Amino acid sequence: MAPLIPTFHVSELEAKVNELPHGKTRSPPVHLAACPLKELVQYRCNVQAVGGGAPSTNGKGENEVVCEPVVRFYRTCQGMTIETSAWEEWNARQAKGASKA
């Protein structure tokens, strides 16, 4: 079984990136917003019956593969590639909320 991976809130991502495995802080610290943004498009595909309903498993019905794009964002910093998809959305909401105040 794979080792357990701790989960944390998206707002803690930058702090977690700057925390080394032995507990010390990274020097110099990583500022995610200052790192180049990269985008990756993957596809999530499912088999569906033509015309709707459950896909045919006996080979008698017609099936089609329907794919939808899944966009993921990454930041590359100090030799690390950090997946920041959720952080990008959270950060944009924070900036939008700060501009309203």
Residue pairs with C-beta under 8 A, 6 or more apart in sequence:
8 16
10 86
10 87
10 90
11 90
13 32
13 82
13 84
13 86
13 87
14 30
14 31
14 32
14 87
17 26
17 30
17 32
17 77
17 80
17 82
18 25
18 26
18 29
18 30
19 25
19 26
20 26
26 78
28 78
30 77
30 78
30 80
30 82
32 75
32 77
32 82
32 84
32 87
32 91
33 91
34 77
35 75
35 76
35 77
35 82
36 75
36 76
37 73
37 74
37 75
37 84
37 88
38 73
38 74
38 75
38 76
38 81
39 71
39 72
39 73
39 74
40 71
40 72
40 73
40 74
41 69
41 70
41 71
41 72
42 69
42 70
42 72
43 67
43 68
43 69
43 70
44 67
44 68
44 70
45 65
45 66
45 67
45 68
46 65
46 66
46 67
47 55
47 63
47 64
47 65
47 66
48 55
48 63
48 64
48 65
48 66
49 55
49 56
49 61
49 62
49 63
49 64
50 61
50 62
50 63
50 64
51 62
55 61
55 63
56 62
56 63
71 85
72 83
72 85
73 83
73 84
73 85
73 88
74 81
74 82
74 83
74 84
75 81
75 82
75 84
76 82
